[in-house]
C-alpha cells in the first residue's frame, strides 16, 4: 500500500510535468524524386545521412490528418552508397524489359 507521502509526491510530479508534445514528422533530408501514389501517398527517393554516412531511402509517405507528411511504417528501404550502382542497374534492366514488352 502506498504511503500518503508517496502519493502526494506522485501527484505533485504529475501536475508539474510538462504538457505532452505532439510528435513532429521526421525531416526527409534532400528529396531527389517524388512520385504521387494516389491522393494521400507519395513515393520519395531521398538522400539522407546517419552518423556521418550518406545513404538513399525509397519510402512511401502519407499525408496525416493535420496535413504533415509521415513515412508509412514498413514501406521503406535504405540503400547504401556502395549498393547504388547495382540497384540502379537492376532498375534500368527492368525498365528496358518492360518497355520491350517483356514480362517479369
N, C-alpha and C positions, 0 to 999 in steps of 0.2 A: 504494500500500500504506500502511495506517495505521501510524503510529509507536506504540511501546509506551506512550509518554506520553499520546498522544491517546486510545488505548483505555482506559487507566487513568482518565483524566478522564471519559470517556463512562460507564464502569461506575460511577464514584462518583456522577455526576449521576443516573444511572438508579436507583441504590439509595437515594439520598436524596430522591428526588421524592416528593411527597405521594401517598397511595393514590388510585386512581380513585374519584371520587364517582359515585353513582348519579344519574341525571337525576331532577329533580323535575317534576311536571306543572305546566303554566302555570296561573296564577290566572285564573279565568274572569271576574273582576270581579263586577259585580252581575248575577246570573241573574234575568231577568224572567219567563221561562217555560221549562218543561222538559217535553218530550213523549216518553214512552217509545217506543222503536223496537225491540221485541223484548226479549230478556233482557239483552243486553250493551251496547246502544246507547241513547242519548237524543239528541233534537234540542234544543239550547239556544238561547234568544234571550238575549243578554247585552248590557248596557251597558258599554262599555269606554272607555278613553282612551289616546291616543297623542300624545306631545309636547304635552300640554295640550288636545288637541282630542277631544271625545266622538264616538263612533260606535257603531253597533249591529252585532253579529255574529249570524249564524244559522249554527250549526255542529253537526255530528254529533260526539258524544263517545262513546268506548268505554272500558269498564272493562278495565284492564290486569290482568296475572296477579297483581300484588301488591295489587289492589283499588282502585288510584287511577284516576281518570278522566283520559283523554287525548283531545285533539282528533284526529279522523281526518284524515290528510293528504288534501287535495283535496276535502274535503266541507265547505267553509265559504264564506261570502260576507260581506263587510262592506258596511254601508250607511251612507253619510254622513248627517249630520243634515239637510242640505238635500234629500236624496233620500227621506226617511222618508214624507212626505205622498203622493208618487206611488206608492211601493211599497205603502203601506197601502191606497190607493185601488184598486190592482190586485188586492190580496188580497181586499178586500171585494167587488169586482165578480166575481171568480172564485167566491167563496163564494155569492153571490146566484144566479149562473147555475147552479152545481151543485145548489143547493137547489131550484131551479125545474125540475130535470131536464134542464138543458142539457148538451150535450157540448162538449168543447174544440174 
